[in-house]
Amino acid sequence: MNDSTHESTVPTAVRILAAAEEVFAESGYAGARVDEIARRAGVNKAMLYYHVGDKAALYGGVLRTYFQLLAGKLADALAGSEDPRERLRRLQVAFADTAIVHPHFPQIMLREIAAGGANLPLEALQGMGRFMSATREVVEDGCARGVFRADVEPLLTHVMVVGSVVFAANGLRLLTRLAEAGVATPEVPYDLPEIARLANDIILNGITSEGVTS
């Protein structure tokens, strides 16, 4: 974060939020220290507060960046098809693509899931609600068309769609750590979007009506 060329070409607020994302992922909201965020961003605390704000503002800024990107990717994904199966696939891959751009965010979300969203600001909770609604609309449309079973639960489907991406992203990080420690692990020849597609195939095979094929 302290490379002089990097600092001269990246806007200060962007640099600060990138550093904040790293620190929040590593330490959680409670454990994150503004001093450490400022150090990694290559600024002093006064500059950090001027450009972004206090720790709550930093956390909100990190979450806002993620949810805005995800909202755009989901809108593009859902606009590209009328097939409920394909829409559900695209929705899941959109989550994976967003995690590629912000690789620390699955860690943040896993921490928040474990804490019941205790540190999530209202804006983030509202964003999560909109994404849950998007999954519900796809599932309800699929049920109405007879593509999905009539008893499919939209919320649990959403948990599987999002949870598989979040868990897989963190699982890949764990595999890297195990390899560094010299522990033999199965080779995973997939990137995160491909893992999302494979997980989605498993989900679809569980909710597609008998006789309907992809």
Buried (B, 14 or more C-beta within 10 A) or exposed (E): BEEEEEBEEBEBBBBBBBBBBBBBBEBBBEEBEBEBBBBBBBBEEEBBBEBBBEBEBBBBBBBBBBBEBBBEBBEEBBEEEEBBBBBBBBBBBBBBBBBEEBBBBBBBBBBBBEEEEEBBBEEBEEBBEEBBEBBBBBBBBBBEEEBBBEEBEBEEBBBBBBBBBBBBBBBBBEBEEEEEEEEEEEEEEEEBBEBBBEBBBEBBEEBBBEEBEE
